Amino acid sequence: MTSIINKSELGFHWETQDPFLFCAHHIDKYPNGNDVLGPDKSLLGRIMGQDFDLSNDWKMYHGHTVPGFPEHPHRGFETVTIVLEGFVDHSDSAGQAGRYGEGDVQWMTAGRGMQHSEMFPLLRRDKENHLHLFQVWLNLPKKSKFVKPHFKMLWYEDIPIIVINEDESSNSTLRLIAGSYEDVKAVAPAPDSWASDNANNLDIYIVDLDHGDSITLPSKSPTQKRAVYLYQGDELLINDEILPGNYQAFLSCKASVFKTTSSKVSFLILQSEPINEPVTKYGPFVMNTEDEIKQAYLDYQNTRFGGWPWNRSDPVHGSEMVRFASYADGSREERIVRAFKG
């Protein structure tokens, strides 16, 4: 039973299907942190502000002091940032802030326009600071392009982690970021998201399979689009077809059996009904037409999407070991920091 429509090797930005726009995969083995939450290593030889050399163990990206992505605008889509290891400091044009990581997910709707920064503070000064995250860009349908910007946290403690094999020697799990699996539902996404309507069959899973284990993902509809990204492990059997390690595949909407062969594997699943609308992308804006892109740039030049209330373009939120989110209405959520991974 053929499932794989096409496959290709993974890069930094992963190819996706409507309504997903792309997925960025960050793995950085940052060194010990210094007293300003940057790397306690020389930055000589790096192209500061544009440090994307994937041959290095870690990158500064657009950061100069702290790694990450200082102040920048978005309009017309959402970001879903899944942090498996390390931390992200969020700041935005509404004055909202947060620090999240170690399994947390941030769901941000840019809507009609907002600025934000995403910095990677190196909180540990006595050992290395590893970062592992995915950022998925998820399109908004035309009716939702100009909704009010919004962000919410899906805290690690609230995200369902489903045990696949009850064998005590197995550690196979499915982490349910969005949608549903069998009779388990994910934490609700942002309210204006394409994912907020169950009829759109949008699911985001991270699956870890031990050697010899398998999982079956049924088809939810004949029009649902499914993609798999094998980012860890040697190979994966999908209905008896081999997907090599560090490869992605677009799959048919039939039921698929995923099984390990020689080693533990980890893979990301992105699946959904398509929006089926024109997509025009340019830089940080995703709209339906070229004219709407031009208008987005004009609006940003004229309004700065609310301005920037922070005293620097790359804010970080202190050295305290805390996960938190503070919102424009004055409310605040806080979680303890779990034990650091080895």
C-alpha positions in Angstrom: 0.0 0.0 0.0 1.9 3.0 -1.3 1.9 6.0 1.1 4.9 8.2 0.1 4.1 10.6 -2.7 7.5 12.2 -2.7 10.5 12.6 -0.3 13.5 14.9 0.0 16.4 15.5 2.3 15.8 17.8 5.3 17.5 21.2 5.4 17.2 24.1 7.8 13.8 25.1 6.5 11.5 22.1 5.8 9.1 22.0 2.9 5.4 21.9 3.9 1.9 21.7 2.4 -1.1 24.1 2.7 -1.9 25.4 5.3 1.6 25.1 6.7 4.1 27.6 5.1 7.4 26.1 6.3 9.0 24.6 9.4 12.4 25.8 10.7 14.4 23.3 12.8 17.0 24.7 15.2 19.6 22.5 17.0 22.3 24.5 18.7 24.8 23.3 21.2 25.5 26.6 22.9 28.4 26.9 25.3 28.2 28.1 28.9 26.5 31.5 29.2 28.1 34.7 30.3 26.8 37.5 32.6 24.6 39.0 29.8 23.1 35.6 28.8 25.1 35.3 25.7 27.8 32.7 24.8 30.9 32.6 27.0 33.0 32.1 23.8 34.7 34.4 21.3 32.4 35.6 18.4 35.4 36.4 16.1 34.9 35.2 12.6 31.1 35.1 12.7 29.0 37.2 10.4 27.2 39.1 13.2 23.6 39.8 12.5 23.6 37.1 9.9 25.2 34.1 11.6 23.5 31.1 9.9 26.5 28.9 9.2 25.0 25.4 9.6 28.4 23.8 9.8 28.9 25.3 13.3 27.5 23.7 16.4 25.7 26.9 17.3 24.6 30.1 15.6 23.9 33.7 16.8 21.3 34.1 14.0 20.4 37.8 13.9 21.6 38.4 17.5 24.7 40.3 18.4 24.9 39.7 22.2 22.3 37.0 22.8 21.5 34.4 20.0 18.1 34.8 18.4 15.9 37.0 16.4 15.5 40.6 17.5 12.6 42.9 16.8 10.8 42.1 13.5 7.3 42.3 12.1 4.7 39.8 10.9 1.3 39.9 9.3 -1.2 37.4 8.0 -0.2 34.1 9.6 0.8 32.3 12.8 3.9 30.9 14.4 3.8 27.7 16.4 7.1 27.4 18.3 7.8 24.0 19.9 10.8 24.1 22.3 12.1 20.6 23.3 15.3 21.9 25.0 16.5 25.3 26.0 14.6 28.6 26.4 13.1 31.4 24.3 12.4 34.9 25.5 9.4 36.5 23.8 8.7 40.3 23.6 6.2 42.0 21.4 4.8 45.4 20.3 1.9 45.1 22.7 4.3 45.0 25.7 3.7 41.3 26.3 6.6 39.1 27.3 7.4 35.5 28.2 10.1 32.9 28.8 9.3 29.4 27.7 11.1 26.2 26.9 11.9 22.6 28.0 8.8 21.2 26.3 6.6 24.4 26.1 4.9 25.6 23.0 4.0 29.2 22.1 1.1 29.8 19.6 1.2 33.3 18.2 -1.3 34.8 15.8 0.2 37.8 14.0 -3.1 38.7 12.3 -3.3 42.3 11.2 0.3 42.9 12.3 2.6 42.8 15.3 6.3 43.0 16.0 8.1 40.5 18.3 11.5 39.3 19.2 12.6 35.7 19.9 15.9 35.5 21.8 17.6 32.4 23.2 19.0 33.3 26.6 21.9 31.1 27.8 20.8 30.7 31.4 23.4 28.2 32.5 26.8 29.5 33.3 28.2 26.2 34.7 27.5 24.0 31.7 26.5 24.1 28.0 23.1 25.4 26.9 21.6 23.2 24.3 18.7 24.5 22.2 16.3 22.3 20.2 13.1 23.8 18.7 10.8 23.7 15.7 9.0 26.8 14.4 6.0 26.1 12.2 4.5 28.9 10.1 0.8 28.3 9.8 -1.3 30.3 7.3 -4.5 32.2 8.1 -7.4 32.1 5.8 -8.4 35.4 4.1 -11.2 36.0 6.6 -8.7 35.9 9.5 -5.8 37.8 8.0 -6.7 41.0 10.0 -7.7 39.5 13.3 -6.3 41.1 16.5 -2.8 39.7 17.3 -2.7 37.2 20.0 -0.4 34.8 21.8 -0.9 32.0 24.2 1.2 29.4 25.9 0.8 25.7 25.8 2.8 24.7 28.8 4.6 21.4 28.9 2.6 20.2 31.9 -0.7 20.6 30.0 0.4 19.0 26.7 -0.8 15.4 26.3 2.0 12.9 26.0 0.4 9.6 25.0 2.2 6.3 25.7 2.2 4.2 22.5 3.5 0.9 23.9 2.6 -0.1 27.5 5.7 -2.3 27.7 7.7 -1.1 30.7 10.9 -1.3 28.6 9.5 1.0 25.9 9.6 4.8 25.9 7.5 5.3 22.8 5.3 8.3 23.0 3.2 10.8 20.9 3.3 14.4 22.0 0.0 16.0 21.0 0.7 19.6 20.1 -2.5 20.3 18.1 -5.6 18.5 17.1 -6.4 15.1 18.4 -5.2 11.5 18.5 -7.8 8.7 19.1 -9.9 10.1 21.9 -7.4 12.6 23.3 -7.6 16.3 22.4 -4.8 18.8 22.4 -4.8 22.1 24.4 -6.9 24.6 22.4 -4.8 26.7 19.9 -5.1 30.4 19.5 -8.8 31.3 18.9 -8.6 32.6 15.4 -6.3 29.8 14.1 -7.2 27.5 11.2 -6.6 24.8 13.9 -9.4 26.1 16.1 -12.1 24.6 13.8 -12.1 20.8 14.3 -13.5 20.3 10.8 -10.1 21.4 9.5 -8.5 18.2 10.9 -5.2 20.0 11.8 -2.8 17.9 13.8 0.7 18.4 15.0 2.4 15.4 16.6 5.9 14.7 17.7 6.4 10.9 17.8 9.3 9.0 19.6 9.4 5.3 18.7 11.7 2.8 20.4 13.2 0.0 18.3 10.6 -2.5 17.3 7.6 -0.2 18.1 5.0 1.1 15.7 2.1 3.5 15.5 -0.9 3.7 13.1 -2.2 7.1 12.1 -5.7 6.7 10.5 -6.9 9.0 7.8 -9.3 11.6 9.1 -10.6 12.6 5.6 -9.9 11.9 1.9 -8.6 15.5 1.5 -6.3 15.8 4.6 -2.7 16.5 3.7 0.0 14.7 5.7 3.8 15.2 5.9 6.4 13.4 8.1 9.8 14.7 9.0 12.3 12.1 10.3 14.8 14.3 12.2 16.3 11.6 14.4 17.1 8.0 13.7 18.4 5.9 10.8 15.2 5.0 9.0 11.5 4.7 9.3 9.1 2.2 7.7 5.9 3.7 6.4 3.6 1.0 5.2 6.7 -1.0 4.3 8.3 1.8 2.4 11.6 3.1 3.8 12.1 6.8 4.7 15.8 7.4 5.4 17.0 9.4 8.3 17.1 13.2 7.9 14.4 13.0 5.2 10.8 14.3 4.8 7.9 12.8 2.9 4.5 14.0 1.7 2.1 11.1 2.3 -1.2 10.0 0.8 -4.2 10.5 3.1 -4.6 6.8 3.6 -4.0 5.2 7.0 -0.2 4.9 7.6 1.7 2.5 9.8 5.0 3.9 11.1 7.5 1.4 12.4 11.1 1.4 13.5 13.7 -0.9 12.0 17.2 -0.6 13.6 17.1 2.3 16.0 15.0 4.7 18.0 13.5 7.4 15.8 11.8 10.8 16.3 9.6 12.4 13.7 7.3 15.4 13.3 3.8 15.0 11.7 2.1 18.0 10.2 -1.4 17.3 8.7 -4.5 19.3 7.9 -7.2 20.1 5.4 -5.8 22.8 3.0 -7.1 26.3 3.1 -7.1 26.3 -0.8 -6.6 30.1 -1.2 -3.9 32.0 -3.1 -0.7 32.6 -1.1 1.7 35.5 -1.6 4.7 35.6 0.7 7.4 38.2 1.0 9.7 38.3 4.0 7.7 38.5 7.2 4.3 38.9 5.5 1.9 36.3 4.1 -1.2 37.5 2.2 -3.4 36.6 -0.7 -2.2 39.1 -3.3 0.8 41.3 -4.3 -1.2 44.4 -3.5 -1.9 43.2 0.0 1.9 42.6 0.5 2.6 46.2 -0.7 0.0 47.5 1.7 1.5 45.5 4.6 4.9 47.2 4.0 3.2 50.6 3.9 1.3 49.9 7.0 4.4 48.8 8.8 6.3 51.9 7.7 3.5 54.1 8.9 2.5 52.5 12.1 5.3 50.1 13.1 2.4 47.8 14.1 2.0 49.5 17.4 5.7 50.5 17.9 8.3 48.9 20.1 7.9 49.6 23.9 11.2 47.9 24.8 14.5 49.7 25.4 16.4 47.4 23.1 15.6 45.4 20.0 16.6 42.1 21.6 15.1 42.1 25.1 15.9 39.2 27.5 14.1 38.8 30.8 16.8 38.4 33.5 18.7 35.3 34.7 16.1 33.9 37.0 15.1 30.3 36.2 11.4 30.8 35.6 9.0 30.1 32.8 6.3 32.8 32.5 4.0 34.8 30.2 2.7 38.3 30.8 -0.1 39.6 28.7 -1.4 43.0 27.6 -4.4 42.8 30.1 -2.0 42.7 33.0 -2.4 38.9 33.7 0.6 36.7 34.2 1.2 32.9 34.1 4.2 31.3 35.7 5.6 27.8 35.9 8.7 26.4 37.6 11.6 25.3 35.6 11.9 21.5 35.4 15.3 19.8 35.9 17.6 20.6 33.1 18.2 17.8 30.6 21.7 16.3 30.6 
